Amino acid sequence: MLNSLQSYKDWKDFFKKRLINTGAFRLSESSSKGEIDIEIYFALRGNLDTEIQVGYFSPMTLLYIHIFNPLTPGKNRQQEIEHLYKYEFDKEKQYGPAGLDFNEVNVQGINNYLDQGFNGSETVFYRHGRPVKSKLTTSYYPDSPTSTITYHFHEEPFFKRVLNRLLGRQSQYEDTKSINLQDIFGGLNGR
């Protein structure tokens, strides 16, 4: 298995070899938005609705990797606001400026993330066939602490939600679905 810095020319080569050459994903689209180059990959195995979006400042600096699926609106929302920091995988330093440099520690960190996939679960509450609320229990990386985050996707105006709460009216959900996040993205080793 390719897992060393010497195996790749840059981040774009890394994702090409890890996603496309393994037959797990296909590159669907490449575009630019301001200073960011974006690549979108679609799954060829596992959950076929899963897509990976990768954003680069340059081929040597990775800004984000987002793994989206329509079944997990909370996990999608969590990732939309995340980006990678210079010291994301550094055990001694924390954060730093935005962008993950192409080096051995960072390649190994992203490689492990892709191999292990998601962990945790998400419960999505639906009204009129649309997600209204999501309860996400996960960690950003498999070895980091687990947390539970609740996301609200409201169609009602804020004042109506407050009034319903003051009057003791419970939210009514027509359907609830629990999703094991490994079923969405079980990692490249689990596919």
Secondary structure by P-SEA (a helix, b strand, c coil): ccccccccccaaaaaaaacccccccccccccccccbbbbbbbbccccccbbbbbbbcccccccbbbbbbcccaaaaaaaaaccccccccccccccccccccccaaaaaaaaaaaaaccccbbbbbbccccccbbbbbcccccccbbbbbbbbbccccaaaaaaaaaacccccccbbbbbcccccccccccc
